[in-house]
């Protein structure tokens, strides 16, 4: 897929955006696109910079605005293997993201996250994670899969859908309650806590830009409002 210079820059930005602007959580990916070996969770970090905001605004202005298509034919399985180890680091994507986003991570072996702490970026709630109650912390697709299907992913190849579904830049560890509330809604219908809206918009825009996904007019307006909180 051909990308503009802005698209490449902002897509890279999504990998470095902290998970909780305004909170004490700053988590990014390594230069290789893989999570760091140890999760930083809510251990500290600055929020997005003015440069991040400027690049996101430039990318947002270039996104196509479109109406949602029909949802006919959407099935989760059409986005490939769940949590596939697409970066081939030996760990599945779910454990990669848990290790990246949680603090005080305890593992079984090199990959399986057994315990940790999460400052939920969507609500600010502190969550104690234990694998025996794994549903308490879920992995959210910032740009939802079903929404992506309706906005054009139905025309993608199976490989591209699988890459999208397992892209670290589109994945966040979050509390299960707001994740279920969000479901397949875009930012025009569902909003995280105000202190995270800037970082959320930057990440959402970068994912849309990277995969040339359009946004609805309502989502475009909401993203502009979120960037106003940067």
C-alpha atoms as one frame of an Amber mdcrd trajectory, in Angstrom:
protein
   0.000   0.000   0.000   1.433   3.370  -0.980   1.616   5.871   1.854   2.387
   9.554   1.938   5.170  10.971   4.079   2.609  12.200   6.590   0.991   8.778
   6.733   4.311   7.097   7.464   5.273   9.624  10.132   1.957   9.488  11.944
   1.701   5.720  11.748   5.065   5.577  13.487   3.797   8.054  16.036   1.036
   5.657  17.093   3.679   3.265  18.337   5.171   5.862  20.647   2.062   7.544
  22.059   1.765   7.085  25.818  -1.313   5.222  27.006  -2.547   7.815  29.429
  -1.992  11.473  28.794  -2.654  13.347  31.990  -2.172  10.179  34.041   1.170
   8.743  35.061   1.238   6.177  32.280   3.581   6.327  29.345   4.035   3.195
  27.256   5.371   2.829  23.750   6.819   0.168  21.502  10.434  -0.343  20.673
  11.877   0.861  17.396  11.372  -2.621  15.961   7.642  -2.389  16.601   7.766
  -5.012  19.344   6.928  -4.299  22.963   9.797  -3.769  25.368  10.796  -6.807
  27.391   9.259  -5.400  30.561   5.941  -3.587  30.912   6.066  -0.010  32.101
   2.350   0.193  32.728   1.605   3.183  34.936   5.213   3.686  35.936   5.613
   7.099  34.383   6.062   9.072  31.167   4.963  12.264  29.510   1.875  12.807
  27.440   1.822  13.498  23.694   3.793  16.527  22.569   2.608  19.496  20.528
   4.413  17.918  17.601   2.375  14.752  18.020  -0.799  16.820  17.961   0.280
  18.748  14.867   1.101  15.577  12.955  -2.200  14.011  13.995  -4.113  17.090
  12.840  -2.333  16.949   9.485  -3.164  13.265   9.098  -6.778  13.797  10.176
  -7.213  16.449   7.497  -6.162  13.868   4.922  -8.482  11.089   6.030 -11.401
  10.348   3.768 -14.827  10.969   5.293 -17.368   8.298   4.427 -20.591   6.790
   5.686 -20.523   3.361   7.258 -21.223   0.537   4.871 -23.411  -2.407   5.721
 -22.249  -4.783   8.391 -23.259  -7.844   6.386 -20.740 -10.627   6.426 -18.674
  -9.482   9.415 -17.233 -12.315  11.466 -14.284 -12.084  13.835 -12.717 -15.064
  12.083 -12.355 -13.018   8.894  -9.627 -11.051  10.668  -7.497 -14.158  11.007
  -5.883 -15.843  13.954  -6.534 -14.163  17.286  -3.365 -12.757  18.839  -1.099
 -14.236  16.189   2.609 -13.775  16.806   3.041 -11.652  13.691   6.294 -10.087
  14.915   7.699 -13.579  15.533   9.150 -12.799  18.928   7.873 -16.112  20.305
   4.986 -14.574  22.286   1.395 -14.075  21.148   0.049 -10.559  20.740  -2.167
 -10.670  23.846   0.764 -11.430  26.127   2.896  -8.901  24.252   0.361  -6.159
  24.962  -0.162  -7.181  28.581   3.612  -7.112  29.122   3.773  -3.677  27.473
   0.837  -2.033  29.226   0.901  -3.503  32.737   3.250  -2.565  35.563   4.864
  -5.019  37.993   4.456  -7.845  35.501   4.903 -11.413  36.685   5.385 -14.055
  34.004   5.395 -17.809  33.622   8.343 -18.472  31.380   9.291 -15.854  28.825
   5.805 -14.946  27.593   2.752 -15.754  29.676   1.720 -12.793  31.842   0.327
 -14.106  35.102   0.045 -10.946  37.228   0.379  -7.201  36.988  -1.243  -3.824
  37.543  -3.096  -1.706  35.001  -4.052   1.955  35.141  -7.012   1.661  32.763
  -6.527   4.367  30.131 -10.252   4.563  29.398 -11.438   5.276  32.954  -8.366
   5.834  35.134  -9.329   2.866  37.321  -6.508   0.828  38.869  -6.864  -2.868
  38.075  -4.989  -5.750  39.653  -4.532  -8.369  36.949  -4.372 -12.097  37.625
  -4.534 -14.693  34.864  -7.137 -16.682  36.804  -9.491 -13.712  36.260  -8.144
 -12.739  32.843 -11.400 -11.182  31.566 -10.935  -8.274  33.979  -8.260  -6.923
  31.617  -9.040  -7.181  27.920  -7.190  -6.222  24.743  -9.116  -3.585  22.825
  -8.851  -2.684  19.156  -8.767   1.113  19.227 -10.203   1.198  15.694 -12.721
  -1.644  16.139 -12.646  -4.610  13.797 -16.360  -4.547  13.001 -16.208  -0.822
  12.300 -13.170  -1.325  10.073 -15.131  -3.999   8.194 -17.941  -1.532   7.566
 -15.487   1.192   6.529 -13.724  -0.859   3.875 -11.794  -3.745   5.438 -14.323
  -6.113   3.907 -12.464  -5.515   0.626  -9.015  -6.244   2.055  -7.100  -9.466
   1.653  -7.197 -11.958   4.519  -3.528 -11.273   5.261  -4.081  -7.520   5.562
  -7.056  -8.011   7.896  -4.971 -10.333  10.077  -2.134  -7.797  10.252  -4.623
  -5.074  11.196  -6.200  -7.196  13.940  -2.792  -7.936  15.467  -1.114  -4.561
  14.994   0.374  -3.410  18.315  -0.428   0.186  17.407  -4.145  -0.641  17.394
  -4.125  -2.684  20.614  -4.531  -1.511  24.221  -4.903  -3.389  27.478  -8.021
  -1.959  29.148 -10.546  -2.752  31.844 -13.226  -5.130  30.584 -16.171  -2.915
  31.548 -15.481   0.084  29.258 -14.253  -2.275  26.557 -17.656  -3.954  26.464
 -19.374  -0.559  26.501 -17.233   0.653  23.612 -17.860  -2.486  21.549 -17.569
  -1.524  17.846 -18.273   2.181  18.333 -16.135   4.934  16.852 -15.139   8.107
  18.739 -18.328   9.853  17.623 -20.350   7.404  19.717 -18.018   6.469  22.573
 -15.455   8.532  24.475 -12.741   7.608  26.982 -12.008   9.781  30.018 -11.093
  13.351  29.110  -7.461  12.995  30.215  -6.928  10.225  27.647  -8.819  11.735
  24.729  -5.782  13.417  23.184  -3.647  10.250  23.215  -6.639   8.198  22.068
  -7.250  10.488  19.086  -3.583  10.440  18.065  -3.540   6.645  18.153  -6.911
   6.281  16.368  -5.902   8.694  13.611  -2.551   6.973  13.118  -4.220   3.578
  12.698  -6.795   4.950  10.257  -4.036   6.689   8.329  -1.734   3.665   8.232
  -4.463   1.437   6.779  -6.147   4.133   4.636  -9.397   3.647   6.552 -11.953
   6.444   6.260 -13.824   7.899   9.221 -17.420   8.988   9.530 -18.242  12.678
   9.770 -19.224  12.220  13.433 -15.959  10.428  14.198 -13.968  13.131  12.396
 -15.635  15.848  14.492 -15.044  13.909  17.708 -11.373  13.364  16.875 -10.943
  17.092  16.286 -12.495  17.764  19.679 -10.212  15.183  21.335  -7.136  16.826
  19.807  -8.298  20.057  21.402  -7.458  18.478  24.771  -3.790  17.999  23.865
